[in-house]
Amino acid sequence: MTQFPKHRLVPVLTAALAVAAIAFAHNPRGKAEATFNGKAVTVEYGRPSLNGRDMLAQVTPGMVWRLGSENATTITSEGDLMIGANMAAAGAYSLFAKKTDDGWDLLVNSETGQPGLAHDPEKDLFSAPLKVETTDDSAEMFTISLMADGMNGTLKMQWGNTALVTDLMIH
């Protein structure tokens, strides 16, 4: 019986464990899609799990959250998109949320493709207040949804029993 040399076994096991750790470290990606007045809007984001924690309750005023995990959350719109009272031209943007003293603001950032923790506040186009809602159903995995009704709709981000919501309008 041929034995595998011990000096080769350690690097093989180390490589296998590293690949397994990377595979399990990443959260699944999610995608929310809706059509507003014939124009597509898509949000792509990472979906972390609560795992028994109340993550949103741990955020303190002034902290910026990447709205998910891994890479920054991205919204892409085929039309000009009004978020709150602010307008973003058709295109792609990163979304972040900032905890305020009395709630949350949605930050719309012109840079896309960056790691989620690489928020550059100088590239924020604007912020829009988010409504904070308590839900009866709990979302173990962070979930973003888009609801469209003609040219109007909502963007909803839920984790646990907390939902952050803003109105959208496409032009």
PyRosetta script that sets phi, psi and omega in degrees:
from pyrosetta import init, pose_from_sequence

init()
pose = pose_from_sequence("MTQFPKHRLVPVLTAALAVAAIAFAHNPRGKAEATFNGKAVTVEYGRPSLNGRDMLAQVTPGMVWRLGSENATTITSEGDLMIGANMAAAGAYSLFAKKTDDGWDLLVNSETGQPGLAHDPEKDLFSAPLKVETTDDSAEMFTISLMADGMNGTLKMQWGNTALVTDLMIH")
pose.set_psi(1, 130.4)
pose.set_omega(1, -178.5)
pose.set_phi(2, -84.0)
pose.set_psi(2, 131.5)
pose.set_omega(2, 178.3)
pose.set_phi(3, -101.2)
pose.set_psi(3, 143.3)
pose.set_omega(3, 176.8)
pose.set_phi(4, -76.4)
pose.set_psi(4, 127.5)
pose.set_omega(4, -178.8)
pose.set_phi(5, -59.5)
pose.set_psi(5, 132.0)
pose.set_omega(5, -177.2)
pose.set_phi(6, -60.9)
pose.set_psi(6, -33.2)
pose.set_omega(6, -178.5)
pose.set_phi(7, -68.6)
pose.set_psi(7, -17.1)
pose.set_omega(7, 176.8)
pose.set_phi(8, -95.9)
pose.set_psi(8, -18.9)
pose.set_omega(8, -177.5)
pose.set_phi(9, -69.2)
pose.set_psi(9, -40.6)
pose.set_omega(9, -177.8)
pose.set_phi(10, -62.1)
pose.set_psi(10, -49.5)
pose.set_omega(10, 178.4)
pose.set_phi(11, -63.0)
pose.set_psi(11, -35.2)
pose.set_omega(11, 179.5)
pose.set_phi(12, -66.1)
pose.set_psi(12, -46.5)
pose.set_omega(12, 179.1)
pose.set_phi(13, -65.2)
pose.set_psi(13, -40.2)
pose.set_omega(13, 178.6)
pose.set_phi(14, -61.5)
pose.set_psi(14, -44.4)
pose.set_omega(14, 178.9)
pose.set_phi(15, -64.5)
pose.set_psi(15, -41.9)
pose.set_omega(15, -179.9)
pose.set_phi(16, -64.0)
pose.set_psi(16, -43.0)
pose.set_omega(16, 178.3)
pose.set_phi(17, -65.3)
pose.set_psi(17, -37.8)
pose.set_omega(17, 178.9)
pose.set_phi(18, -64.5)
pose.set_psi(18, -43.1)
pose.set_omega(18, 178.5)
pose.set_phi(19, -64.2)
pose.set_psi(19, -43.0)
pose.set_omega(19, 179.1)
pose.set_phi(20, -63.8)
pose.set_psi(20, -41.6)
pose.set_omega(20, 179.4)
pose.set_phi(21, -62.6)
pose.set_psi(21, -42.1)
pose.set_omega(21, 178.4)
pose.set_phi(22, -64.5)
pose.set_psi(22, -43.6)
pose.set_omega(22, -178.3)
pose.set_phi(23, -62.2)
pose.set_psi(23, -39.3)
pose.set_omega(23, -177.4)
pose.set_phi(24, -86.9)
pose.set_psi(24, -16.0)
pose.set_omega(24, -177.9)
pose.set_phi(25, -74.9)
pose.set_psi(25, -28.3)
pose.set_omega(25, -175.1)
pose.set_phi(26, -82.7)
pose.set_psi(26, 137.0)
pose.set_omega(26, 174.7)
pose.set_phi(27, -84.2)
pose.set_psi(27, 155.6)
pose.set_omega(27, 177.1)
pose.set_phi(28, -65.7)
pose.set_psi(28, 156.4)
pose.set_omega(28, 176.2)
pose.set_phi(29, -94.9)
pose.set_psi(29, 148.8)
pose.set_omega(29, 177.0)
pose.set_phi(30, -122.3)
pose.set_psi(30, 160.6)
pose.set_omega(30, 178.0)
pose.set_phi(31, -142.8)
pose.set_psi(31, 129.3)
pose.set_omega(31, 173.7)
pose.set_phi(32, -112.9)
pose.set_psi(32, 135.3)
pose.set_omega(32, -178.2)
pose.set_phi(33, -137.2)
pose.set_psi(33, 144.5)
pose.set_omega(33, 174.5)
pose.set_phi(34, -155.5)
pose.set_psi(34, 157.0)
pose.set_omega(34, 176.7)
pose.set_phi(35, -113.2)
pose.set_psi(35, 119.8)
pose.set_omega(35, 180.0)
pose.set_phi(36, -106.8)
pose.set_psi(36, 111.5)
pose.set_omega(36, 176.2)
pose.set_phi(37, 52.0)
pose.set_psi(37, 41.6)
pose.set_omega(37, 178.2)
pose.set_phi(38, 83.9)
pose.set_psi(38, 0.8)
pose.set_omega(38, -178.2)
pose.set_phi(39, -116.6)
pose.set_psi(39, 128.9)
pose.set_omega(39, -176.0)
pose.set_phi(40, -77.4)
pose.set_psi(40, 141.2)
pose.set_omega(40, 171.6)
pose.set_phi(41, -128.5)
pose.set_psi(41, 131.5)
pose.set_omega(41, -178.1)
pose.set_phi(42, -131.7)
pose.set_psi(42, 138.6)
pose.set_omega(42, 174.0)
pose.set_phi(43, -122.1)
pose.set_psi(43, 126.4)
pose.set_omega(43, 176.4)
pose.set_phi(44, -115.7)
pose.set_psi(44, 135.4)
pose.set_omega(44, -171.1)
pose.set_phi(45, -157.5)
pose.set_psi(45, 161.9)
pose.set_omega(45, 173.3)
pose.set_phi(46, -86.3)
pose.set_psi(46, 149.0)
pose.set_omega(46, -174.4)
pose.set_phi(47, -118.5)
pose.set_psi(47, 80.6)
pose.set_omega(47, 176.9)
pose.set_phi(48, -71.2)
pose.set_psi(48, 159.1)
pose.set_omega(48, 176.8)
pose.set_phi(49, -105.2)
pose.set_psi(49, 153.4)
pose.set_omega(49, 179.4)
pose.set_phi(50, -70.2)
pose.set_psi(50, -41.6)
pose.set_omega(50, -177.9)
pose.set_phi(51, 51.5)
pose.set_psi(51, 45.5)
pose.set_omega(51, 176.6)
pose.set_phi(52, 81.6)
pose.set_psi(52, 2.2)
pose.set_omega(52, -178.6)
pose.set_phi(53, -100.5)
pose.set_psi(53, 160.1)
pose.set_omega(53, 170.6)
pose.set_phi(54, -113.8)
pose.set_psi(54, 81.2)
pose.set_omega(54, -171.1)
pose.set_phi(55, -63.2)
pose.set_psi(55, -40.4)
pose.set_omega(55, -177.2)
pose.set_phi(56, -67.2)
pose.set_psi(56, -29.9)
pose.set_omega(56, 178.3)
pose.set_phi(57, -70.9)
pose.set_psi(57, -19.6)
pose.set_omega(57, -178.9)
pose.set_phi(58, -85.2)
pose.set_psi(58, -11.0)
pose.set_omega(58, -177.8)
pose.set_phi(59, -77.4)
pose.set_psi(59, 135.7)
pose.set_omega(59, -179.7)
pose.set_phi(60, -106.7)
pose.set_psi(60, 155.3)
pose.set_omega(60, -179.5)
pose.set_phi(61, -52.8)
pose.set_psi(61, 136.4)
pose.set_omega(61, -178.9)
pose.set_phi(62, 97.9)
pose.set_psi(62, -19.2)
pose.set_omega(62, -179.6)
pose.set_phi(63, -74.7)
pose.set_psi(63, 143.0)
pose.set_omega(63, 177.1)
pose.set_phi(64, -108.4)
pose.set_psi(64, 131.9)
pose.set_omega(64, 179.9)
pose.set_phi(65, -113.8)
pose.set_psi(65, 141.6)
pose.set_omega(65, -176.9)
pose.set_phi(66, -80.0)
pose.set_psi(66, 6.6)
pose.set_omega(66, 179.6)
pose.set_phi(67, 57.1)
pose.set_psi(67, 54.5)
pose.set_omega(67, 179.5)
pose.set_phi(68, 141.4)
pose.set_psi(68, -144.1)
pose.set_omega(68, 179.5)
pose.set_phi(69, -142.3)
pose.set_psi(69, 170.5)
pose.set_omega(69, 179.8)
pose.set_phi(70, 62.8)
pose.set_psi(70, -125.4)
pose.set_omega(70, -178.6)
pose.set_phi(71, -71.3)
pose.set_psi(71, 158.4)
pose.set_omega(71, -179.7)
pose.set_phi(72, -59.0)
pose.set_psi(72, 147.4)
pose.set_omega(72, 175.4)
pose.set_phi(73, -69.5)
pose.set_psi(73, 136.7)
pose.set_omega(73, -177.2)
pose.set_phi(74, -122.2)
pose.set_psi(74, 134.6)
pose.set_omega(74, 172.2)
pose.set_phi(75, -113.2)
pose.set_psi(75, 134.5)
pose.set_omega(75, 179.1)
pose.set_phi(76, -126.1)
pose.set_psi(76, 131.8)
pose.set_omega(76, -177.8)
pose.set_phi(77, -132.0)
pose.set_psi(77, 135.8)
pose.set_omega(77, 176.4)
pose.set_phi(78, -78.0)
pose.set_psi(78, -13.1)
pose.set_omega(78, 179.3)
pose.set_phi(79, -129.3)
pose.set_psi(79, 166.5)
pose.set_omega(79, 174.9)
pose.set_phi(80, -60.9)
pose.set_psi(80, 135.2)
pose.set_omega(80, -171.4)
pose.set_phi(81, -119.9)
pose.set_psi(81, 121.7)
pose.set_omega(81, 175.3)
pose.set_phi(82, -94.0)
pose.set_psi(82, 122.5)
pose.set_omega(82, 177.7)
pose.set_phi(83, -118.1)
pose.set_psi(83, 115.0)
pose.set_omega(83, -171.8)
pose.set_phi(84, 64.0)
pose.set_psi(84, -124.6)
pose.set_omega(84, 179.5)
pose.set_phi(85, -104.7)
pose.set_psi(85, 13.7)
pose.set_omega(85, -175.0)
pose.set_phi(86, -115.5)
pose.set_psi(86, 148.9)
pose.set_omega(86, -178.2)
pose.set_phi(87, -112.2)
pose.set_psi(87, 132.9)
pose.set_omega(87, 172.8)
pose.set_phi(88, -116.2)
pose.set_psi(88, 127.4)
pose.set_omega(88, 179.0)
pose.set_phi(89, -62.3)
pose.set_psi(89, 155.1)
pose.set_omega(89, 176.5)
pose.set_phi(90, -48.9)
pose.set_psi(90, 139.4)
pose.set_omega(90, -179.5)
pose.set_phi(91, 147.4)
pose.set_psi(91, -159.5)
pose.set_omega(91, -177.3)
pose.set_phi(92, -118.8)
pose.set_psi(92, 142.1)
pose.set_omega(92, -178.4)
pose.set_phi(93, -143.7)
pose.set_psi(93, 156.2)
pose.set_omega(93, 171.1)
pose.set_phi(94, -94.0)
pose.set_psi(94, 147.3)
pose.set_omega(94, 179.3)
pose.set_phi(95, -116.5)
pose.set_psi(95, 137.3)
pose.set_omega(95, 174.3)
pose.set_phi(96, -135.1)
pose.set_psi(96, 163.2)
pose.set_omega(96, 174.0)
pose.set_phi(97, -124.0)
pose.set_psi(97, 139.7)
pose.set_omega(97, 179.1)
pose.set_phi(98, -119.5)
pose.set_psi(98, 127.7)
pose.set_omega(98, 177.7)
pose.set_phi(99, -74.3)
pose.set_psi(99, 131.1)
pose.set_omega(99, 176.6)
pose.set_phi(100, -109.9)
pose.set_psi(100, 178.2)
pose.set_omega(100, 178.9)
pose.set_phi(101, -61.0)
pose.set_psi(101, -34.0)
pose.set_omega(101, -175.3)
pose.set_phi(102, -122.4)
pose.set_psi(102, 17.2)
pose.set_omega(102, 179.3)
pose.set_phi(103, 167.5)
pose.set_psi(103, -139.0)
pose.set_omega(103, -177.4)
pose.set_phi(104, -139.5)
pose.set_psi(104, 148.7)
pose.set_omega(104, 171.3)
pose.set_phi(105, -119.8)
pose.set_psi(105, 142.9)
pose.set_omega(105, 172.6)
pose.set_phi(106, -89.7)
pose.set_psi(106, 126.7)
pose.set_omega(106, 177.4)
pose.set_phi(107, -102.3)
pose.set_psi(107, 127.0)
pose.set_omega(107, 177.3)
pose.set_phi(108, -105.6)
pose.set_psi(108, 119.1)
pose.set_omega(108, -170.5)
pose.set_phi(109, -117.8)
pose.set_psi(109, 137.9)
pose.set_omega(109, -175.3)
pose.set_phi(110, -75.9)
pose.set_psi(110, -16.1)
pose.set_omega(110, -178.7)
pose.set_phi(111, -88.5)
pose.set_psi(111, 132.7)
pose.set_omega(111, 175.7)
pose.set_phi(112, -123.7)
pose.set_psi(112, 161.9)
pose.set_omega(112, 176.8)
pose.set_phi(113, 85.9)
pose.set_psi(113, 0.4)
pose.set_omega(113, -178.8)
pose.set_phi(114, -85.6)
pose.set_psi(114, 157.3)
pose.set_omega(114, 171.1)
pose.set_phi(115, -59.7)
pose.set_psi(115, 150.8)
pose.set_omega(115, -174.3)
pose.set_phi(116, -59.4)
pose.set_psi(116, -27.7)
pose.set_omega(116, -178.6)
pose.set_phi(117, -88.1)
pose.set_psi(117, 1.3)
pose.set_omega(117, -176.5)
pose.set_phi(118, -96.9)
pose.set_psi(118, 46.0)
pose.set_omega(118, -179.8)
pose.set_phi(119, -69.9)
pose.set_psi(119, 125.3)
pose.set_omega(119, 176.2)
pose.set_phi(120, -108.1)
pose.set_psi(120, 103.3)
pose.set_omega(120, -176.4)
pose.set_phi(121, -61.4)
pose.set_psi(121, -22.8)
pose.set_omega(121, 177.8)
pose.set_phi(122, -68.4)
pose.set_psi(122, -16.6)
pose.set_omega(122, 179.3)
pose.set_phi(123, -100.2)
pose.set_psi(123, 6.3)
pose.set_omega(123, 173.8)
pose.set_phi(124, -69.7)
pose.set_psi(124, 125.9)
pose.set_omega(124, 177.0)
pose.set_phi(125, -78.8)
pose.set_psi(125, -41.6)
pose.set_omega(125, 179.7)
pose.set_phi(126, -168.8)
pose.set_psi(126, 170.0)
pose.set_omega(126, 172.1)
pose.set_phi(127, -124.7)
pose.set_psi(127, 151.5)
pose.set_omega(127, 178.7)
pose.set_phi(128, -134.0)
pose.set_psi(128, 136.5)
pose.set_omega(128, 179.8)
pose.set_phi(129, -65.5)
pose.set_psi(129, 143.3)
pose.set_omega(129, 176.1)
pose.set_phi(130, -106.9)
pose.set_psi(130, 139.6)
pose.set_omega(130, 173.0)
pose.set_phi(131, -80.4)
pose.set_psi(131, 135.2)
pose.set_omega(131, 177.0)
pose.set_phi(132, -100.4)
pose.set_psi(132, 123.4)
pose.set_omega(132, -179.5)
pose.set_phi(133, -123.2)
pose.set_psi(133, 145.5)
pose.set_omega(133, 172.2)
pose.set_phi(134, -100.4)
pose.set_psi(134, 129.9)
pose.set_omega(134, -176.1)
pose.set_phi(135, -107.4)
pose.set_psi(135, 156.3)
pose.set_omega(135, 176.4)
pose.set_phi(136, -77.8)
pose.set_psi(136, -31.9)
pose.set_omega(136, 179.9)
pose.set_phi(137, -96.1)
pose.set_psi(137, 139.9)
pose.set_omega(137, -178.4)
pose.set_phi(138, -100.8)
pose.set_psi(138, 136.4)
pose.set_omega(138, 177.4)
pose.set_phi(139, -103.1)
pose.set_psi(139, 106.9)
pose.set_omega(139, 178.1)
pose.set_phi(140, -62.4)
pose.set_psi(140, -42.3)
pose.set_omega(140, 176.7)
pose.set_phi(141, -99.8)
pose.set_psi(141, 138.0)
pose.set_omega(141, 176.6)
pose.set_phi(142, -55.3)
pose.set_psi(142, 131.9)
pose.set_omega(142, -174.9)
pose.set_phi(143, -134.8)
pose.set_psi(143, 131.1)
pose.set_omega(143, 173.7)
pose.set_phi(144, -111.9)
pose.set_psi(144, 136.2)
pose.set_omega(144, 176.2)
pose.set_phi(145, -133.4)
pose.set_psi(145, 149.8)
pose.set_omega(145, 175.1)
pose.set_phi(146, -117.6)
pose.set_psi(146, 132.9)
pose.set_omega(146, 174.9)
pose.set_phi(147, -122.8)
pose.set_psi(147, 128.2)
pose.set_omega(147, -178.2)
pose.set_phi(148, -118.9)
pose.set_psi(148, 143.0)
pose.set_omega(148, 173.7)
pose.set_phi(149, -141.7)
pose.set_psi(149, 91.0)
pose.set_omega(149, -174.6)
pose.set_phi(150, 70.8)
pose.set_psi(150, -125.8)
pose.set_omega(150, 179.6)
pose.set_phi(151, -93.0)
pose.set_psi(151, -2.1)
pose.set_omega(151, 179.9)
pose.set_phi(152, -108.4)
pose.set_psi(152, 160.0)
pose.set_omega(152, 176.6)
pose.set_phi(153, 178.5)
pose.set_psi(153, -167.4)
pose.set_omega(153, -179.7)
pose.set_phi(154, -137.8)
pose.set_psi(154, 154.2)
pose.set_omega(154, 171.6)
pose.set_phi(155, -114.6)
pose.set_psi(155, 122.6)
pose.set_omega(155, -177.1)
pose.set_phi(156, -125.3)
pose.set_psi(156, 130.3)
pose.set_omega(156, 178.7)
pose.set_phi(157, -121.3)
pose.set_psi(157, 117.4)
pose.set_omega(157, -175.1)
pose.set_phi(158, -124.7)
pose.set_psi(158, 138.0)
pose.set_omega(158, 173.7)
pose.set_phi(159, -145.7)
pose.set_psi(159, 123.1)
pose.set_omega(159, -173.4)
pose.set_phi(160, 66.6)
pose.set_psi(160, -135.6)
pose.set_omega(160, 179.4)
pose.set_phi(161, -98.2)
pose.set_psi(161, 12.2)
pose.set_omega(161, -179.8)
pose.set_phi(162, -108.8)
pose.set_psi(162, 132.3)
pose.set_omega(162, 175.4)
pose.set_phi(163, -123.0)
pose.set_psi(163, 137.0)
pose.set_omega(163, 174.2)
pose.set_phi(164, -109.4)
pose.set_psi(164, 125.8)
pose.set_omega(164, -169.7)
pose.set_phi(165, -132.8)
pose.set_psi(165, 142.4)
pose.set_omega(165, 171.9)
pose.set_phi(166, -142.5)
pose.set_psi(166, 153.8)
pose.set_omega(166, 177.0)
pose.set_phi(167, -82.4)
pose.set_psi(167, 146.7)
pose.set_omega(167, 176.0)
pose.set_phi(168, -125.8)
pose.set_psi(168, 151.7)
pose.set_omega(168, 172.0)
pose.set_phi(169, -144.8)
pose.set_psi(169, 133.8)
pose.set_omega(169, -179.2)
pose.set_phi(170, -109.3)
pose.set_psi(170, 143.4)
pose.set_omega(170, 179.6)
pose.set_phi(171, -120.4)
pose.dump_pdb("model.pdb")
